[in-house]
Amino acid sequence: MKRLRNNRNITGLLFVSPWIIGFLIFTAFPLLYSLFLSFQQVKITTDGIKTKFVKFGNYEYAFTVDGTFLDRVMTYLEEMVISVPIIIVFSLIIALLLNQKVKFRGVFRTIFFLPVIIASGPVIKELIDQGITTIPSIEQYAIYQTLNENPEGFFNGILLYLIKNLIVILWYSGVQILIFLAALQKMDKQIFDAAKIDGASNWEFFWKITLPSLVPMIVVNLIYTIVTYSVFSLNPIIEHIQKNMFKVDTGYGYASALSWIYFLIIAAALAIAVGAMTLKRKKNYT
């Protein structure tokens, strides 16, 4: 019996060994090497890569000298705080609508998921350049002209950002819609039948049954949305990191430091979002 168990363990390890080897070579090693480079001044010469240990010099430069990076980080955080809730709420609303018994549900699901397939960096960039990502003829409305007169205001800046990027924001919602839709279809209909017998309204169905049941999927979608939004190829922070990779005065060492700072910012955002949802869920249960 013990021998059979050992053989099964070996067989299992053999099956997963390609993934483990690939992870160690193509993920773990580059991560650790980039962490090493973040503490180095890197120069590429004809003799190879030359490194010089500078302690936390690259990180100090990022926070004390490189104002562009800090400005882009603040802009990224503001946009993420605005965009992520909108994407989650929009995805939930569309999933609730698609879960109803309507004709051509499969066609509508395909339409809402289609941007996930075609929304690559070059495609989005071309749409932005052509002005297709904004609300049509929005410049003619008085509210847009009023906001545009004072774009530096905090709330004005938020509203202008939403107006200019609303379609792009909604394009991030395809996967989230499918996740919510799958969760809605797995709900036990007997709970709704029992609530209907007790006289519950559709409003009470949503707030007391549907929404609490979807909290785990909301957490999943929060994580997916934050990560997807943060690693999009047109993200200004990623563009800034890429530009610094090939500069003579900064190079790979400084770019690696920026990458790790950005990684910690994303990790902190994920921890705050997931922690807030977890605390809220525990509070509701208690």
Secondary structure, 3 states (H helix, E strand, C coil): CHHHHHHHHHHHHHHHHHHHHHHHHHHHHHHHHHHHHCCEEEEEECCEEEEEECCCHHHHHHHHCCHHHHHHHHHHHHHHHHHHHHHHHHHHHHHHHHCCCCCCHHHHHHHHHHHHHHCCHHHHHHHHHCCCCCCCCHHHCHHHHHHHHCCCCHHHHHHHHHHHHHHHHHHCCHHHHHHHHHHHHCCCHHHHHHHHHCCCCHHHHHHHHHHHHCHHHHHHHHHHHHHHHHCCCCCHHHHHHHHHHCCCCCHHHHHHHHHHHHHHHHHHHHHHHHHHHHHHHHHHHC
